[in-house]
Amino acid sequence: MNCFDIQEKIIDLVLGELTNEDEVFIREHLETCPICREEFHFFSECLHTCELEKAETCECQFQETYWSDFVVSVHEQIRHEKREPKVPFHIVIPAAVVTIAAISVGYFLFFRPSPQETAQQESTPYYEYDPYREVDELSPEEAEEFIRIINQRYGE
């Protein structure tokens, strides 16, 4: 085994979770390798400090089942917690309908054009325009003048 493999197993050695054969092999390596030995001392001191801190701050010793029960209870609380929607649709939708209705009624009462304004005079389309009808609308004097001008231009 190289130093990398040993350093992966140092934490198991500190926790006492190695077989006797692996423990003997790693301890022999620690006697010859200063880097791995320093790593081992660091982990041992950390674990020792954590155990002292735990004993000083906590009257009861937590068991492993506490954390698994804790996770389960948090999941149950999350599952049973009723989530409120971000937008209260039961208020927004009726308010929008009432607003649209009020705007529509206001438009028809105050801004709607009267029928006289909307009715447009029908102008005769270009293709139905008859210039000879204008002659029928002339007075008798104007009609004589018109005929005289036509006769002069186009001859009789």
Backbone hydrogen bonds, N-H to C=O, Kabsch-Sander energy under -0.5 kcal/mol:
donor,donor_aa,acceptor,acceptor_aa,energy
6,I,2,N,-2.1
7,Q,3,C,-2.9
8,E,4,F,-1.4
9,K,5,D,-1.1
9,K,6,I,-0.7
10,I,6,I,-0.9
11,I,7,Q,-0.5
13,L,9,K,-1.9
14,V,10,I,-2.6
15,L,11,I,-2.1
16,G,12,D,-0.9
16,G,13,L,-0.5
17,E,12,D,-2.9
23,E,19,T,-2.5
24,V,20,N,-2.4
25,F,21,E,-2.0
26,I,22,D,-2.6
27,R,23,E,-2.5
28,E,24,V,-2.0
29,H,25,F,-1.8
30,L,26,I,-2.4
31,E,27,R,-1.4
32,T,28,E,-0.8
32,T,29,H,-0.7
33,C,29,H,-2.0
37,R,33,C,-1.8
38,E,34,P,-2.1
39,E,35,I,-1.9
40,F,36,C,-2.5
41,H,37,R,-2.4
42,F,38,E,-2.2
43,F,39,E,-2.4
44,S,40,F,-2.4
45,E,41,H,-2.5
46,C,42,F,-2.3
47,L,43,F,-2.6
48,H,44,S,-2.5
49,T,45,E,-2.7
50,C,46,C,-2.4
51,E,47,L,-2.1
52,L,48,H,-2.1
53,E,49,T,-2.6
54,K,50,C,-2.3
55,A,51,E,-2.1
56,E,52,L,-2.1
57,T,53,E,-2.1
58,C,54,K,-1.6
62,F,60,C,-0.6
66,Y,63,Q,-0.9
67,W,63,Q,-0.7
68,S,64,E,-1.1
69,D,65,T,-2.7
70,F,66,Y,-2.5
71,V,67,W,-2.2
72,V,68,S,-2.0
73,S,69,D,-2.6
74,V,70,F,-2.2
75,H,71,V,-2.3
76,E,72,V,-2.3
77,Q,73,S,-2.2
78,I,74,V,-2.3
79,R,75,H,-2.3
80,H,76,E,-2.2
81,E,77,Q,-1.2
83,R,81,E,-0.6
89,F,87,V,-1.7
91,I,88,P,-1.9
92,V,88,P,-2.2
93,I,89,F,-1.8
95,A,91,I,-1.6
96,A,92,V,-2.3
97,V,93,I,-2.2
98,V,94,P,-2.4
99,T,95,A,-2.1
100,I,96,A,-2.3
101,A,97,V,-2.3
102,A,98,V,-2.4
103,I,99,T,-2.2
104,S,100,I,-2.3
105,V,101,A,-2.5
106,G,102,A,-2.4
107,Y,103,I,-2.2
108,F,104,S,-2.3
109,L,105,V,-2.0
110,F,106,G,-2.5
111,F,106,G,-0.6
111,F,107,Y,-1.7
112,R,107,Y,-1.4
118,T,114,S,-1.7
119,A,115,P,-2.0
123,S,121,Q,-0.7
128,E,125,P,-1.3
129,Y,126,Y,-1.2
133,R,130,D,-1.3
134,E,131,P,-0.8
135,V,132,Y,-0.5
136,D,132,Y,-0.8
137,E,133,R,-0.8
137,E,134,E,-0.6
138,L,135,V,-1.4
143,A,139,S,-2.6
144,E,140,P,-2.1
145,E,141,E,-2.2
146,F,142,E,-2.4
147,I,143,A,-2.4
148,R,144,E,-2.4
149,I,145,E,-2.2
150,I,146,F,-2.1
151,N,147,I,-2.5
152,Q,148,R,-2.2
153,R,149,I,-2.1
154,Y,150,I,-2.8
155,G,151,N,-1.8
